[in-house]
C-alpha cells in the first residue's frame, strides 16, 4: 500500500491533489488543519494523509502513461465514478499488440489424440529418415557385417552406405570387449525357470543392436561433414568460374540474406550490368547505391483520400483486415487525424475493445459498434448527410468473403469519396500477407502496414508490395500508442528497415 501526505490552502485543493495523484480509489486516513501561529506568521494549511493499494495504483499508472498534461487535467475533472470505471476498463484490456501472428508454423497435439512418446518417436524417425535420404543420395545401399562374438548377424533398422566400412579389426574388437562391461547373465539354479537363457539372449541381442546403431550414427556424422565440405567447395568453385564482378556478387549475396525475391535480384543485376560501367561493377558502394535508388523508385506510396479532398466534403474510409493485424489501433489513430469523424467498428465475433473505448473518450471521437451491414449503411448515411466523415473498421471472417465484396461495392455505389484500405501486419508471414492481398485486391484502393516497429524481415514486406505494386502504401503503424505511433508510408522508411541504416 502507498501512503502519501498532501498539503493545500483549502480542503478542495487538497482533495483535488489526492484525486490527481492517487485516483478515485484513494482512502483518506487523516485530515489535519494547521491554523498557524495565532494567525500572524503562518497561513492556514490543510494536510491530508491518503493511501491506495498497489494494484489500484498500477491500474491508474497505466492510464497516466498514455495521457499528456492537459489530457490528464481534463480527465480527472470528471466524476469519480466515471474515472474509476474508465481506469478499470482500460487496465483490464489487452494493451499493446495483443496476440501477435508469428512467421513460424506451430504443430500442436490434440488432447487424447496421441501420447508424447508416440509423437516423439514419429518425429525422431522422420528426421532420421530424412538424414538417411540425404546421406545415401547417389550411393549404393548394403547391409552390415557380422559381429564375430554374435551368434546371429545384427541387421540395421535403416539403410546405410557402409560398403564394408563397419567391420572392426580383431584387435579393436578385443579391446572394445575388454573395456565394455558384459551384459548381465542369469545364473542357472536347480529351481531356475527355463526362460532364463532366453532372457540373457535377449539382453545380449539388444546390447549388440545398440552398439551397432552407435557405430552407424558415427559414420553418418562423418558422411555429413564430408558432404558439407563438398558442397561448400562446389559453391566456391562455381562462384569463381562465373566471372561475376565483385560488386554484383556482394549485392546478390546481401539481398539473398535479406530474403528479397530471386526474380527481383536478377532484374536488378541485369539493370546494373546494362547501365553501369565495367569498373563500377567492381565497386560494391556504387552497385549498392544503384540498387537502393532502383528499389526505392519501385515502391508506390500515396496520401489518403481524405487528405486530397479540399472541398470539405465528407469522406468514407473503410479498413479491411483478417486475424490480428492491429487494425483497431490503426483505425483509432487515423480517426484522431481527421476532424469531426464517426468511427464504426464492425465485427462478426465478440472483441475486447476497452482500450479503443478509452481512447475514444479521451479524444472525443464518436464510436459506434455494430454487428450487421445494414446498421453500417444507416450510420454512414446519417453522418454524411450531416457533413461528417466516416471511418469503418471491418474485422472480417473468411466465411463471409463474398458478402464483404458485395458490401464494399454497395458503399461505393451509394456514397461519394469512398476509399478502401487493406491492413497487413509486418509480423505476419509473407505467404499469409500475399494471400490477404490476393483475396481483396479487387476491392481495396491502398494498403496499411502495422507493427512496423516489430518487423524482423522487411524483405517479406518488400516482396509483397512488389507483387502488387499497383496498390499504393498509405500508412505505417510504428507502435501501440494512440495517436503518436502512425506515419505516412514512405519508401525511405522501408529501405531503412531493409538495409538497417
Secondary structure, 3 states (H helix, E strand, C coil): CEEEEEEECCHHHHHHHHHHHHCCCCEEEEEEEECCCCCCCCCCEEEEEEEECHHHHHHHHHHHHCCCHHHHHHHCCCCHHHHHHHHHHHHHCCCCCCCCCCCCCCCCCCCCCCCHHHHHHHHHHHHHHHHHHHHCCCCCCCCCCCCCCCCCCCCCCCCCCCCCCCCCCHHHHHHHHHHCCCCCCCCCCCCCCCCHHHHHHHHHHHHHHHHHHHHHHHHHHHHHHHHHHHHHHHHHHHHHHCCCCHHHHHHHHHHHHCCCCHHHHHHHHHHHHHHCCHHHHCCHHHHHHHHHHHHHHCCCECCCHHHHCCCCCCCEEEEEECCCCCHHHHHHHHHHHCCCEEEEEEECCCCCCHHHHHHHHHHCCEEEEECCHHHHHHHHHHHHHCCCEEEEEEECCHHHHHHHHHHHHHHHHHCCCEEEEEEEECCCCHHHHHHHHHHHCCCCCEEEEECHHHCCCHHHHHHHHHHCCCCEEEEEECCCCCCCCEEECCHHHHHHHHHCC
